[in-house]
Amino acid sequence: MLQYIAKRLLIMIPTLFGILVVSFLMIRLAPGDPAAIRFGALSQASAGMNAERGTQQAEKLFRERWLLDKPLPVQFGAFLKRLVTGDLQYLQQQDKPILPDLWRHLWVSAQLNLIVFFLIYLIAIPSGIFSAAFPHSTPDRIQTVSLFILYSLPSFFAAELLRMWLTGEESWAKLPVMGLHGDGADEMATWDWTVDYIQHLILPVTCLTYSGLAYISRQMRAGLLEVIRQDYVRTARAKGCSEWRTILVHALRNGLFPIITLFASLLPFLVGGSVIIETIFNIEGMGWYAFNNVLKREYDVVMATLMLSAVMTLLGILVSDILYGLVNPQVAYDG
C-alpha cells in the first residue's frame, strides 16, 4: 500500500500543475482588469489634465509592478515564483501578504464544515441502512419523500425561510442571524461564549446539512440494496443469521463503497466553503472571501483558493481509495 500511496502522490504533481495552468488561463482571460478596477474610479473623479495624467502614470506603474503588461507565460512564471516562495500578495493592497487572511478564513470554513460533515454522516448512514432494511415499507416511503423534498429545496430559499421563522424578536427561537459570534463575544465567559457560538451555528449548519444528508442517505440505501441482493448475503441468511446481523456484518462494508466515493467530492468544501450560505449569514469563510476577491480581481487569492480545493479533491480521492482497502481487505492495490 505504501508504494501505491507514493505513486499516487507523485501523480498529483503534474495533475496540480495542469489544474494551475487551466485555472490561471481562465482567470486571466475572463473579463475584468484589476488595474481598471483600481484606477477607473480615480480617472473619472480626476479634475484637470494633471490629475488625469497622474492617474494614468500610476496605472502604468501598477501594471509594470504586477507584470500585467507582459505575456501570459511571464505572468504565470511570476505567479509560480510567488507560490513556491509563499509570497502571495494582494494586488489592490501594496505588499500585503494574503496568507494570514487566507488561513483565518480557511479556519472559519473548516470548523463549520467539519460539523456539517459529522452531522451528515451521523444521520445519513443509519437512515440509509434502515431504509434498505425495510424497502418499500411505509417508513421508507415517508423518509424517501421527505428527503427528496429537502434535496430539492435551494439552500438560499431555505436560508431565507429560516431567517423569517426563527430570527427576530417576534419569532419563538430568536436565533442570531449574522456571523458566528455576537457583539462582545471576546469578553464572554467560556459557557456564555459556547452557547452564543452554538446559537449562531444552528441556521448555517442546518442549511448546509440538509441537502447533503438527503443525497448521502439515498446513496447509502441504493448501495446497500444492491449488496443485499448478492449471493453471499443470501448464503448468510440461509445459514440462519438474523436480518440485522446479515446487514450490519456481511453487507454493510461493501455497501459503504458509494459513501466512501462521495467523500472525495465533499472534502473540497472544507476549503471552498459555501458562497451563498456564508454571504446570507455574513460568515467570513473561504466562500465569502474568495467571492469578494473575485470581484476585485485579486488573482493570487483566487488561485490560492482554487489550488487548495484541487489539493483537497486529490487527497480526498486518495483517502477514498485507501478506505476501500480498510473497509474490505479483499481490495488489492497491486494493479
VMD Tcl script that draws the C-alpha trace (Angstrom):
set ca {
  {0.00 0.00 0.00}
  {2.86 2.39 0.77}
  {4.14 2.02 -2.79}
  {0.65 2.75 -4.11}
  {0.35 5.88 -1.94}
  {3.78 7.12 -3.03}
  {2.87 6.59 -6.68}
  {-0.40 8.48 -6.27}
  {1.33 11.38 -4.52}
  {3.81 11.65 -7.38}
  {0.98 11.65 -9.91}
  {-0.58 14.59 -8.05}
  {2.33 16.86 -9.02}
  {1.65 17.03 -12.80}
  {-2.09 16.97 -12.10}
  {-1.84 20.02 -9.85}
  {0.34 21.78 -12.39}
  {-2.24 21.19 -15.11}
  {-5.00 22.49 -12.82}
  {-2.93 25.59 -12.09}
  {-2.38 26.28 -15.79}
  {-6.06 25.91 -16.70}
  {-7.20 27.95 -13.69}
  {-4.69 30.70 -14.43}
  {-5.80 30.96 -18.06}
  {-9.49 31.01 -17.13}
  {-8.99 33.80 -14.60}
  {-6.72 35.96 -16.74}
  {-8.83 35.60 -19.88}
  {-12.06 36.39 -18.04}
  {-13.49 39.93 -18.42}
  {-12.21 42.43 -15.88}
  {-8.92 44.12 -15.15}
  {-7.52 44.82 -11.66}
  {-5.83 47.98 -12.91}
  {-9.10 49.29 -14.35}
  {-10.92 48.38 -11.14}
  {-8.39 50.26 -9.04}
  {-7.82 53.33 -11.19}
  {-11.06 53.59 -13.16}
  {-12.92 55.46 -10.44}
  {-9.92 57.70 -9.83}
  {-9.74 58.56 -13.52}
  {-13.43 59.50 -13.59}
  {-13.06 61.59 -10.44}
  {-9.92 63.35 -11.63}
  {-10.28 67.08 -12.15}
  {-7.92 68.59 -14.67}
  {-5.32 67.32 -17.06}
  {-2.56 66.99 -14.47}
  {-4.64 64.80 -12.17}
  {-5.67 62.55 -15.06}
  {-2.08 62.28 -16.24}
  {-1.01 61.31 -12.70}
  {-3.66 58.62 -12.59}
  {-2.55 57.21 -15.92}
  {1.06 57.15 -14.71}
  {0.02 55.34 -11.50}
  {-1.92 52.78 -13.55}
  {1.10 52.23 -15.77}
  {3.34 51.63 -12.74}
  {0.73 49.25 -11.30}
  {0.72 47.17 -14.47}
  {4.51 47.08 -14.53}
  {4.62 46.09 -10.85}
  {2.37 43.05 -11.41}
  {3.55 42.32 -14.98}
  {0.03 42.86 -16.31}
  {1.57 44.34 -19.43}
  {3.58 41.16 -20.08}
  {2.56 37.97 -21.95}
  {0.63 35.32 -20.01}
  {3.60 32.88 -19.75}
  {5.64 35.59 -18.00}
  {2.77 36.34 -15.62}
  {2.33 32.62 -14.88}
  {6.03 32.23 -14.15}
  {5.89 35.16 -11.72}
  {2.87 33.61 -10.00}
  {4.63 30.24 -9.65}
  {7.61 32.01 -8.06}
  {5.34 33.75 -5.55}
  {3.54 30.47 -4.87}
  {6.71 28.45 -4.25}
  {8.23 31.14 -2.03}
  {4.96 31.71 -0.13}
  {4.94 35.37 -1.19}
  {1.36 35.58 -2.48}
  {0.11 39.16 -2.18}
  {-2.93 41.34 -2.76}
  {-2.86 43.35 -5.97}
  {-5.02 46.17 -4.63}
  {-3.13 46.47 -1.33}
  {0.56 47.03 -1.88}
  {2.92 44.49 -0.31}
  {0.26 42.90 1.90}
  {0.55 39.07 2.04}
  {-2.62 37.04 1.68}
  {-1.58 34.01 3.76}
  {-2.65 35.38 7.19}
  {-6.10 36.26 5.86}
  {-6.28 33.01 3.90}
  {-5.65 30.81 6.94}
  {-8.09 32.84 9.06}
  {-10.94 32.44 6.58}
  {-9.96 28.82 5.94}
  {-10.28 28.02 9.64}
  {-13.79 29.54 9.72}
  {-14.98 27.36 6.82}
  {-13.16 24.28 8.12}
  {-14.72 24.34 11.57}
  {-18.16 25.00 10.10}
  {-17.95 22.23 7.51}
  {-16.43 19.69 9.89}
  {-19.59 19.98 11.96}
  {-21.70 19.69 8.80}
  {-19.88 16.55 7.59}
  {-20.14 14.92 11.00}
  {-23.89 15.50 11.14}
  {-24.40 14.38 7.54}
  {-22.70 11.02 8.01}
  {-24.02 10.56 11.55}
  {-27.62 10.81 10.34}
  {-27.40 9.67 6.71}
  {-25.74 6.28 7.24}
  {-28.21 4.94 9.86}
  {-31.07 6.44 7.85}
  {-29.90 4.70 4.68}
  {-29.39 1.38 6.49}
  {-32.88 1.50 7.99}
  {-34.40 2.37 4.62}
  {-32.54 -0.50 2.91}
  {-33.51 -2.97 5.64}
  {-37.21 -2.22 5.13}
  {-37.53 -1.23 1.45}
  {-40.92 -0.05 0.19}
  {-42.34 -0.04 3.70}
  {-44.39 2.91 4.98}
  {-41.46 4.40 6.99}
  {-39.21 4.02 3.93}
  {-41.72 5.79 1.69}
  {-42.19 8.64 4.18}
  {-38.44 9.01 4.57}
  {-37.88 8.93 0.80}
  {-40.48 11.63 0.11}
  {-39.17 13.81 2.96}
  {-35.55 13.54 1.83}
  {-36.40 14.26 -1.82}
  {-38.29 17.38 -0.73}
  {-35.27 18.51 1.28}
  {-32.90 17.76 -1.58}
  {-35.00 19.81 -4.00}
  {-35.04 22.93 -1.78}
  {-32.45 25.53 -2.86}
  {-30.19 26.50 0.02}
  {-30.80 30.24 -0.39}
  {-34.57 29.66 -0.26}
  {-34.31 27.54 2.89}
  {-31.99 30.10 4.46}
  {-34.47 32.92 3.86}
  {-37.35 30.85 5.26}
  {-35.37 30.03 8.40}
  {-34.44 33.69 8.80}
  {-38.12 34.64 8.62}
  {-39.30 31.94 11.03}
  {-36.51 31.63 13.58}
  {-34.93 35.07 13.86}
  {-36.11 38.42 15.14}
  {-37.85 39.46 18.31}
  {-41.23 38.12 17.16}
  {-40.02 34.55 16.49}
  {-40.17 31.86 19.14}
  {-36.49 30.88 18.72}
  {-34.93 34.38 18.42}
  {-31.78 32.92 16.86}
  {-28.97 35.22 15.75}
  {-28.55 35.50 12.01}
  {-25.26 37.28 11.32}
  {-21.75 35.89 11.79}
  {-20.56 33.18 14.16}
  {-20.39 35.31 17.31}
  {-22.38 38.13 18.84}
  {-21.12 41.50 19.95}
  {-18.69 41.33 22.84}
  {-18.02 37.61 22.41}
  {-14.35 38.08 23.35}
  {-15.37 39.30 26.80}
  {-17.83 36.46 27.50}
  {-17.21 33.63 29.93}
  {-16.48 30.21 28.45}
  {-20.03 28.88 28.91}
  {-21.68 32.02 27.53}
  {-19.26 32.05 24.59}
  {-20.10 28.40 23.80}
  {-23.86 29.00 23.95}
  {-23.52 32.07 21.74}
  {-21.41 30.11 19.25}
  {-23.90 27.23 19.08}
  {-26.82 29.62 18.57}
  {-25.02 31.28 15.66}
  {-24.21 27.88 14.15}
  {-27.75 26.49 14.08}
  {-29.03 28.24 10.94}
  {-25.97 27.95 8.66}
  {-25.28 24.36 9.73}
  {-28.90 23.42 9.05}
  {-28.80 24.99 5.58}
  {-25.51 23.27 4.74}
  {-26.54 19.88 6.12}
  {-29.98 19.00 4.80}
  {-29.13 18.69 1.11}
  {-26.02 16.55 1.66}
  {-27.91 14.48 4.23}
  {-30.66 13.67 1.73}
  {-28.20 12.75 -1.03}
  {-25.86 10.63 1.11}
  {-28.80 8.79 2.69}
  {-30.21 7.86 -0.73}
  {-26.79 6.71 -1.92}
  {-26.39 4.60 1.23}
  {-29.78 3.00 0.62}
  {-29.08 2.29 -3.06}
  {-25.62 0.86 -2.38}
  {-26.84 -1.39 0.43}
  {-29.85 -2.63 -1.55}
  {-27.52 -3.67 -4.36}
  {-25.27 -5.57 -1.96}
  {-28.17 -7.26 -0.17}
  {-29.12 -8.97 -3.44}
  {-25.68 -10.64 -3.75}
  {-25.28 -14.40 -3.36}
  {-23.07 -14.24 -0.26}
  {-25.80 -12.32 1.58}
  {-28.36 -14.96 0.64}
  {-25.91 -17.58 1.93}
  {-25.64 -15.75 5.26}
  {-29.41 -15.72 5.57}
  {-29.57 -19.42 4.65}
  {-27.13 -20.21 7.47}
  {-29.55 -18.69 9.96}
  {-28.08 -15.23 10.50}
  {-30.58 -12.67 11.74}
  {-31.58 -9.90 9.35}
  {-29.71 -7.17 11.24}
  {-26.57 -9.30 11.59}
  {-26.70 -10.06 7.88}
  {-26.94 -6.37 7.04}
  {-24.51 -4.93 9.58}
  {-21.84 -7.65 9.44}
  {-21.99 -9.12 5.94}
  {-23.49 -6.43 3.71}
  {-22.62 -3.08 5.26}
  {-18.91 -3.00 4.47}
  {-19.42 -3.37 0.73}
  {-22.47 -1.12 0.89}
  {-20.26 1.70 2.18}
  {-18.34 1.92 -1.10}
  {-20.61 4.61 -2.66}
  {-20.41 6.67 0.55}
  {-16.63 6.45 0.58}
  {-16.54 7.53 -3.06}
  {-18.68 10.58 -2.30}
  {-16.27 11.55 0.49}
  {-13.79 12.70 -2.16}
  {-16.30 15.16 -3.60}
  {-17.33 16.54 -0.20}
  {-13.81 17.14 1.14}
  {-13.10 20.25 -1.01}
  {-15.95 22.04 0.77}
  {-13.66 22.23 3.80}
  {-11.62 24.86 1.97}
  {-14.11 26.05 -0.63}
  {-16.86 26.95 1.78}
  {-20.33 27.91 0.61}
  {-20.59 31.28 -1.13}
  {-24.37 31.52 -0.82}
  {-24.75 30.48 2.83}
  {-21.71 32.41 4.01}
  {-22.95 35.53 2.23}
  {-26.52 35.24 3.56}
  {-25.36 34.75 7.16}
  {-22.35 37.07 6.85}
  {-19.85 34.35 7.76}
  {-16.37 35.31 6.66}
  {-15.30 31.88 5.47}
  {-13.47 30.84 2.33}
  {-16.53 31.07 0.09}
  {-17.21 34.65 1.18}
  {-13.51 35.51 0.98}
  {-12.99 34.04 -2.50}
  {-16.16 35.59 -3.95}
  {-15.32 39.09 -2.77}
  {-11.78 38.80 -4.14}
  {-13.04 37.52 -7.49}
  {-14.97 40.77 -7.81}
  {-11.77 42.69 -7.08}
  {-9.75 40.51 -9.47}
  {-7.30 39.53 -6.73}
  {-5.60 36.87 -8.80}
  {-3.37 35.42 -6.07}
  {-6.30 34.92 -3.70}
  {-8.42 33.20 -6.35}
  {-5.55 30.97 -7.47}
  {-4.69 30.02 -3.89}
  {-8.32 29.09 -3.21}
  {-8.57 27.00 -6.38}
  {-5.30 25.26 -5.58}
  {-6.42 24.38 -2.05}
  {-9.67 22.96 -3.44}
  {-7.73 20.93 -6.02}
  {-5.36 19.56 -3.37}
  {-8.28 18.56 -1.14}
  {-10.03 16.89 -4.08}
  {-6.96 14.82 -4.96}
  {-6.33 13.94 -1.32}
  {-10.00 13.01 -0.95}
  {-9.74 10.60 -3.88}
  {-6.59 9.07 -2.37}
  {-8.19 8.73 1.06}
  {-11.24 7.10 -0.55}
  {-9.03 4.54 -2.29}
  {-7.26 3.76 0.99}
  {-10.58 3.41 2.83}
  {-11.73 0.86 0.24}
  {-8.95 -1.43 1.43}
  {-9.66 -0.79 5.10}
  {-13.37 -1.50 4.71}
  {-12.81 -4.59 2.55}
  {-9.36 -6.25 2.82}
  {-10.04 -8.10 -0.45}
  {-9.45 -4.84 -2.35}
  {-5.96 -5.03 -3.84}
  {-3.70 -2.16 -4.89}
  {-1.25 -4.16 -6.97}
  {-2.96 -3.42 -10.28}
}
mol new
graphics top color blue
foreach p $ca { graphics top sphere $p radius 0.5 }
foreach p [lrange $ca 0 end-1] q [lrange $ca 1 end] { graphics top cylinder $p $q radius 0.2 }
display resetview
